[in-house]
Amino acid sequence: MKLFNLLIPVLLLSSNLVKGQDSKIEESNNNEDNIEIKVKKQSYEAHWAGFDVGSVILMNSDFGTDFTNGSWLDAPWWENDIVNSTTISMNLFEYKLPIFKQYLGLTTGFGYRNTNIAFRDNYQLYYNNDNVQAYQIDLSSEQEAISEIKQNWLAIHYLTVPLLLEFATKAEGKKSFYFNAGVVGGVRVGSRTTLKGKYDNGDRFTNVRRAKYQLNPFFLDASFRIGYGAFGLFGSYSLYSMFNRGKTVDVHPLRLGVSWNWHFSGSDKDSESNEFEFDSFGEEEEIDL
């Protein structure tokens, strides 16, 4: 009770102070003074939220694209069709932890990535408990009875989380050069193969198989982004093999493409202003505080 009795005067005093501020504003209005108060709230926008579109190049453990070494480890099907191998990401959420104002900070967030690996030379992927391989469809074979392959790819879906060290030249997002680098990790949430083509008799077919294909359930990429305002370039390289160890040769996807940050498409959001204006019809008067 004694503590409660002590708090009552403090609360009353705080209430009077607030009311006093309100009354000063009203009094200024009555005195026809022109007062403008602006409160700026500094925001720290990252360069993650938005869309990424690019190509995928499968690389071996020696940073090359040759998967035929003349041994039992030959896996030519991983020499993918780069033109038709695509990556599309929709990065939904971002947060930037400032280290030095707007100019340096740590960026994290959340996103979704879809990776399509297109196969060359009519290879069709299959797997068992021991390994992942592919066999080549022979279009001249009467047994296959297939005259044309139009689409042949492996699609993998991921949820992603970045951790990037970001540098920006200006506080205004639309007028800022930026560069960030770090890692992007994630978890696989789905995968499937799709084969579309035409039989010898002219009938079309579509074969879709949803399976894990011995894919690694997690990934970790070294990643960078560079750009100006809403647009930029990105690149990432998988630090671990795309498949479980020992199931096939090491396969490391390299992703390169363009990015668009949606929160920089409109007006700058670097500050918000709360204005209180009191129109005056008299002369301006300087007030020293």
LUMVOTOR-54495 format. One record per residue (C-alpha): residue number from 1; residue in three letters; chain; x, y, z. Coordinates in Angstrom, 2 decimals, decimal comma. Layout:
% LUMVOTOR-54495
> i|aa|ch|c1|c2|c3
> NUM|ala|A|X|Y|Z $
...
% end
This chain:
% LUMVOTOR-54495
> i|aa|ch|c1|c2|c3
> 1|met|A|0,00|0,00|0,00 $
> 2|lys|A|2,83|2,41|0,78 $
> 3|leu|A|4,35|1,75|-2,65 $
> 4|phe|A|0,95|2,30|-4,27 $
> 5|asn|A|0,52|5,58|-2,38 $
> 6|leu|A|3,91|6,73|-3,62 $
> 7|leu|A|3,10|5,88|-7,22 $
> 8|ile|A|-0,14|7,87|-7,29 $
> 9|pro|A|1,56|11,34|-7,19 $
> 10|val|A|4,04|10,22|-9,87 $
> 11|leu|A|1,24|9,10|-12,18 $
> 12|leu|A|-0,68|12,29|-11,58 $
> 13|leu|A|2,41|14,38|-12,30 $
> 14|ser|A|3,05|12,46|-15,53 $
> 15|ser|A|-0,56|12,99|-16,55 $
> 16|asn|A|-0,30|16,73|-15,91 $
> 17|leu|A|2,90|16,94|-17,95 $
> 18|val|A|1,19|15,29|-20,92 $
> 19|lys|A|-1,80|17,54|-20,60 $
> 20|gly|A|0,53|20,52|-20,34 $
> 21|gln|A|2,13|19,63|-23,66 $
> 22|asp|A|-1,26|19,31|-25,29 $
> 23|ser|A|-2,32|22,64|-23,90 $
> 24|lys|A|0,82|24,27|-25,24 $
> 25|ile|A|-0,02|23,08|-28,70 $
> 26|glu|A|-3,53|24,37|-28,41 $
> 27|glu|A|-2,24|27,66|-26,99 $
> 28|ser|A|0,13|28,03|-29,91 $
> 29|asn|A|-2,84|27,56|-32,18 $
> 30|asn|A|-4,73|30,31|-30,37 $
> 31|asn|A|-1,74|32,63|-30,60 $
> 32|glu|A|-1,63|32,04|-34,35 $
> 33|asp|A|1,99|30,87|-34,35 $
> 34|asn|A|3,20|28,67|-37,22 $
> 35|ile|A|4,94|25,64|-35,73 $
> 36|glu|A|5,98|22,60|-37,67 $
> 37|ile|A|7,33|19,55|-35,88 $
> 38|lys|A|8,89|16,72|-37,87 $
> 39|val|A|9,85|13,40|-36,35 $
> 40|lys|A|12,04|11,31|-38,56 $
> 41|lys|A|12,28|7,59|-38,04 $
> 42|gln|A|15,34|6,07|-39,66 $
> 43|ser|A|14,67|2,74|-41,37 $
> 44|tyr|A|17,30|0,21|-42,33 $
> 45|glu|A|16,21|-1,52|-45,50 $
> 46|ala|A|18,03|-4,58|-46,75 $
> 47|his|A|18,39|-5,92|-50,28 $
> 48|trp|A|16,82|-9,37|-50,00 $
> 49|ala|A|13,02|-9,13|-50,29 $
> 50|gly|A|11,91|-9,41|-53,91 $
> 51|phe|A|12,40|-11,73|-56,89 $
> 52|asp|A|15,46|-13,52|-58,28 $
> 53|val|A|15,62|-15,04|-61,77 $
> 54|gly|A|18,67|-16,74|-63,19 $
> 55|ser|A|20,44|-19,77|-64,64 $
> 56|val|A|21,90|-22,85|-62,98 $
> 57|ile|A|25,24|-24,44|-63,87 $
> 58|leu|A|26,11|-27,80|-62,28 $
> 59|met|A|29,77|-27,98|-61,29 $
> 60|asn|A|32,01|-30,79|-60,07 $
> 61|ser|A|34,22|-30,75|-56,99 $
> 62|asp|A|37,05|-29,15|-59,03 $
> 63|phe|A|34,87|-26,15|-60,03 $
> 64|gly|A|34,50|-27,52|-63,55 $
> 65|thr|A|31,55|-28,66|-65,64 $
> 66|asp|A|33,04|-31,93|-66,95 $
> 67|phe|A|31,52|-35,04|-65,33 $
> 68|thr|A|33,16|-37,58|-67,67 $
> 69|asn|A|36,55|-38,64|-66,33 $
> 70|gly|A|36,86|-42,04|-67,98 $
> 71|ser|A|36,20|-44,06|-64,84 $
> 72|trp|A|33,24|-45,72|-63,15 $
> 73|leu|A|32,46|-42,30|-61,71 $
> 74|asp|A|31,37|-41,02|-65,12 $
> 75|ala|A|28,07|-39,15|-64,79 $
> 76|pro|A|27,56|-37,21|-68,05 $
> 77|trp|A|23,91|-36,54|-67,22 $
> 78|trp|A|25,02|-33,87|-64,74 $
> 79|glu|A|26,37|-31,80|-67,65 $
> 80|asn|A|23,08|-29,94|-67,68 $
> 81|asp|A|21,38|-27,82|-70,31 $
> 82|ile|A|22,38|-24,40|-68,96 $
> 83|val|A|20,02|-22,40|-71,20 $
> 84|asn|A|16,94|-24,23|-69,92 $
> 85|ser|A|18,11|-24,73|-66,32 $
> 86|thr|A|16,55|-21,95|-64,27 $
> 87|thr|A|16,27|-20,71|-60,72 $
> 88|ile|A|13,42|-18,54|-59,46 $
> 89|ser|A|13,25|-17,20|-55,90 $
> 90|met|A|10,58|-15,22|-54,11 $
> 91|asn|A|12,11|-13,67|-51,00 $
> 92|leu|A|9,20|-12,76|-48,76 $
> 93|phe|A|10,69|-11,19|-45,63 $
> 94|glu|A|13,83|-9,30|-44,69 $
> 95|tyr|A|15,37|-7,64|-41,65 $
> 96|lys|A|18,56|-5,61|-41,38 $
> 97|leu|A|20,44|-5,32|-38,11 $
> 98|pro|A|22,47|-2,09|-38,34 $
> 99|ile|A|26,14|-2,08|-37,44 $
> 100|phe|A|26,93|1,44|-38,65 $
> 101|lys|A|23,79|3,40|-39,52 $
> 102|gln|A|22,41|2,51|-42,96 $
> 103|tyr|A|25,84|1,86|-44,40 $
> 104|leu|A|26,78|-1,45|-42,79 $
> 105|gly|A|24,59|-4,14|-41,32 $
> 106|leu|A|23,61|-7,81|-41,13 $
> 107|thr|A|20,73|-8,92|-43,33 $
> 108|thr|A|18,52|-11,92|-42,75 $
> 109|gly|A|15,07|-12,97|-43,88 $
> 110|phe|A|13,00|-15,77|-45,36 $
> 111|gly|A|12,24|-16,94|-48,88 $
> 112|tyr|A|11,29|-19,67|-51,33 $
> 113|arg|A|13,47|-21,04|-54,14 $
> 114|asn|A|12,58|-23,21|-57,14 $
> 115|thr|A|15,46|-24,80|-59,07 $
> 116|asn|A|14,91|-26,57|-62,41 $
> 117|ile|A|17,77|-28,72|-63,72 $
> 118|ala|A|17,29|-29,45|-67,44 $
> 119|phe|A|18,99|-32,60|-68,79 $
> 120|arg|A|20,80|-32,87|-72,10 $
> 121|asp|A|21,00|-35,77|-74,53 $
> 122|asn|A|17,68|-37,29|-73,41 $
> 123|tyr|A|18,92|-38,58|-70,06 $
> 124|gln|A|16,18|-39,66|-67,66 $
> 125|leu|A|16,96|-39,73|-63,95 $
> 126|tyr|A|16,29|-42,70|-61,68 $
> 127|tyr|A|17,50|-43,80|-58,25 $
> 128|asn|A|17,51|-46,59|-55,67 $
> 129|asn|A|18,82|-47,00|-52,15 $
> 130|asp|A|22,42|-47,18|-53,33 $
> 131|asn|A|22,86|-44,47|-55,93 $
> 132|val|A|21,43|-41,94|-58,37 $
> 133|gln|A|21,90|-42,55|-62,09 $
> 134|ala|A|20,30|-41,88|-65,45 $
> 135|tyr|A|19,74|-43,78|-68,64 $
> 136|gln|A|19,66|-42,34|-72,13 $
> 137|ile|A|16,41|-42,60|-74,08 $
> 138|asp|A|17,05|-43,91|-77,58 $
> 139|leu|A|14,66|-42,13|-79,93 $
> 140|ser|A|15,50|-44,58|-82,73 $
> 141|ser|A|14,51|-47,60|-80,69 $
> 142|glu|A|11,25|-49,29|-81,60 $
> 143|gln|A|10,93|-50,48|-78,02 $
> 144|glu|A|10,93|-46,92|-76,66 $
> 145|ala|A|8,45|-45,78|-79,36 $
> 146|ile|A|9,31|-42,16|-78,54 $
> 147|ser|A|9,96|-39,75|-81,38 $
> 148|glu|A|10,57|-36,48|-79,50 $
> 149|ile|A|11,53|-35,20|-76,03 $
> 150|lys|A|10,39|-31,62|-75,37 $
> 151|gln|A|10,93|-31,14|-71,64 $
> 152|asn|A|13,15|-33,13|-69,29 $
> 153|trp|A|14,10|-31,70|-65,92 $
> 154|leu|A|14,50|-32,16|-62,18 $
> 155|ala|A|12,65|-29,54|-60,09 $
> 156|ile|A|13,66|-28,90|-56,46 $
> 157|his|A|11,85|-26,63|-54,00 $
> 158|tyr|A|13,55|-25,01|-50,99 $
> 159|leu|A|12,77|-22,68|-48,10 $
> 160|thr|A|15,67|-20,28|-47,62 $
> 161|val|A|17,20|-18,10|-44,88 $
> 162|pro|A|20,10|-15,68|-45,61 $
> 163|leu|A|22,80|-14,23|-43,37 $
> 164|leu|A|24,56|-11,46|-45,30 $
> 165|leu|A|26,92|-8,64|-44,42 $
> 166|glu|A|25,61|-5,66|-46,38 $
> 167|phe|A|27,14|-2,33|-47,37 $
> 168|ala|A|25,11|0,56|-48,84 $
> 169|thr|A|26,38|3,96|-49,97 $
> 170|lys|A|23,35|6,06|-49,00 $
> 171|ala|A|20,42|6,00|-46,64 $
> 172|glu|A|17,97|6,54|-49,51 $
> 173|gly|A|17,17|3,13|-50,95 $
> 174|lys|A|16,37|4,26|-54,49 $
> 175|lys|A|19,66|6,13|-54,83 $
> 176|ser|A|22,00|3,67|-53,16 $
> 177|phe|A|24,63|1,32|-54,48 $
> 178|tyr|A|24,78|-1,84|-52,41 $
> 179|phe|A|26,84|-4,97|-51,99 $
> 180|asn|A|26,28|-7,88|-49,66 $
> 181|ala|A|27,94|-11,24|-49,18 $
> 182|gly|A|27,54|-14,18|-46,85 $
> 183|val|A|25,67|-17,47|-46,78 $
> 184|val|A|22,17|-18,65|-47,66 $
> 185|gly|A|20,92|-21,86|-46,09 $
> 186|gly|A|17,74|-23,79|-46,47 $
> 187|val|A|15,75|-26,99|-46,38 $
> 188|arg|A|14,29|-28,98|-49,26 $
> 189|val|A|10,49|-29,21|-49,18 $
> 190|gly|A|9,83|-31,05|-52,44 $
> 191|ser|A|11,31|-32,49|-55,65 $
> 192|arg|A|10,09|-34,13|-58,85 $
> 193|thr|A|11,13|-35,07|-62,37 $
> 194|thr|A|9,10|-34,12|-65,44 $
> 195|leu|A|9,39|-35,74|-68,87 $
> 196|lys|A|7,28|-34,44|-71,76 $
> 197|gly|A|7,40|-35,67|-75,33 $
> 198|lys|A|5,68|-37,37|-78,24 $
> 199|tyr|A|5,26|-41,02|-79,18 $
> 200|asp|A|5,87|-42,37|-82,65 $
> 201|asn|A|2,12|-42,40|-83,32 $
> 202|gly|A|1,88|-38,67|-82,59 $
> 203|asp|A|0,34|-38,92|-79,13 $
> 204|arg|A|1,80|-36,61|-76,50 $
> 205|phe|A|2,78|-37,76|-73,01 $
> 206|thr|A|3,75|-36,20|-69,69 $
> 207|asn|A|5,41|-38,25|-66,95 $
> 208|val|A|5,77|-36,63|-63,52 $
> 209|arg|A|7,40|-38,48|-60,63 $
> 210|arg|A|7,68|-37,00|-57,15 $
> 211|ala|A|10,57|-38,50|-55,22 $
> 212|lys|A|13,58|-37,55|-53,09 $
> 213|tyr|A|16,18|-38,79|-55,61 $
> 214|gln|A|18,75|-39,01|-52,80 $
> 215|leu|A|18,83|-35,21|-52,69 $
> 216|asn|A|20,47|-33,58|-49,71 $
> 217|pro|A|17,68|-32,33|-47,40 $
> 218|phe|A|19,68|-29,17|-46,61 $
> 219|phe|A|21,90|-26,77|-48,52 $
> 220|leu|A|24,34|-23,99|-47,73 $
> 221|asp|A|25,43|-21,49|-50,39 $
> 222|ala|A|28,12|-18,84|-50,48 $
> 223|ser|A|26,25|-15,86|-51,92 $
> 224|phe|A|26,69|-12,26|-53,04 $
> 225|arg|A|24,48|-9,44|-54,35 $
> 226|ile|A|25,42|-6,16|-55,99 $
> 227|gly|A|23,28|-3,45|-57,52 $
> 228|tyr|A|21,76|-0,01|-57,48 $
> 229|gly|A|18,35|0,83|-56,06 $
> 230|ala|A|15,77|-1,83|-56,86 $
> 231|phe|A|17,83|-3,81|-59,38 $
> 232|gly|A|20,91|-5,93|-59,02 $
> 233|leu|A|22,87|-9,06|-59,83 $
> 234|phe|A|23,28|-12,13|-57,64 $
> 235|gly|A|25,39|-15,24|-57,53 $
> 236|ser|A|25,66|-18,26|-55,25 $
> 237|tyr|A|27,65|-21,47|-55,11 $
> 238|ser|A|26,64|-24,54|-53,13 $
> 239|leu|A|29,26|-25,40|-50,50 $
> 240|tyr|A|27,93|-28,97|-50,20 $
> 241|ser|A|26,93|-31,52|-52,82 $
> 242|met|A|23,35|-31,39|-54,00 $
> 243|phe|A|23,01|-35,14|-53,31 $
> 244|asn|A|23,62|-37,34|-50,29 $
> 245|arg|A|27,22|-38,42|-49,87 $
> 246|gly|A|28,20|-41,56|-51,75 $
> 247|lys|A|25,03|-41,70|-53,89 $
> 248|thr|A|26,62|-40,02|-56,92 $
> 249|val|A|29,54|-37,74|-57,75 $
> 250|asp|A|29,70|-34,35|-56,03 $
> 251|val|A|27,37|-31,89|-57,76 $
> 252|his|A|27,52|-28,20|-56,80 $
> 253|pro|A|24,97|-25,82|-58,35 $
> 254|leu|A|26,21|-22,37|-59,38 $
> 255|arg|A|23,40|-19,81|-59,65 $
> 256|leu|A|23,75|-16,50|-61,53 $
> 257|gly|A|21,04|-14,00|-62,36 $
> 258|val|A|19,24|-10,71|-61,77 $
> 259|ser|A|17,25|-9,51|-58,76 $
> 260|trp|A|14,49|-6,99|-58,14 $
> 261|asn|A|13,78|-5,58|-54,68 $
> 262|trp|A|10,10|-4,71|-54,52 $
> 263|his|A|10,25|-2,21|-51,64 $
> 264|phe|A|12,37|0,19|-53,71 $
> 265|ser|A|9,91|0,37|-56,62 $
> 266|gly|A|7,96|3,26|-55,10 $
> 267|ser|A|8,91|6,30|-53,10 $
> 268|asp|A|11,72|6,26|-50,56 $
> 269|lys|A|10,93|4,84|-47,17 $
> 270|asp|A|14,02|6,13|-45,42 $
> 271|ser|A|12,01|8,40|-43,14 $
> 272|glu|A|8,54|9,11|-41,94 $
> 273|ser|A|7,37|12,56|-40,91 $
> 274|asn|A|4,73|13,42|-38,37 $
> 275|glu|A|3,81|17,06|-38,95 $
> 276|phe|A|1,80|19,36|-36,73 $
> 277|glu|A|1,03|22,62|-38,50 $
> 278|phe|A|-0,77|25,66|-37,15 $
> 279|asp|A|-1,57|28,20|-39,86 $
> 280|ser|A|-0,78|31,79|-39,02 $
> 281|phe|A|-2,04|34,93|-40,66 $
> 282|gly|A|0,35|37,15|-38,75 $
> 283|glu|A|4,05|37,83|-39,04 $
> 284|glu|A|6,64|35,14|-38,49 $
> 285|glu|A|8,24|35,18|-35,08 $
> 286|glu|A|11,44|33,44|-34,07 $
> 287|ile|A|11,30|31,58|-30,80 $
> 288|asp|A|14,54|30,82|-28,96 $
> 289|leu|A|14,38|27,63|-26,92 $
% end
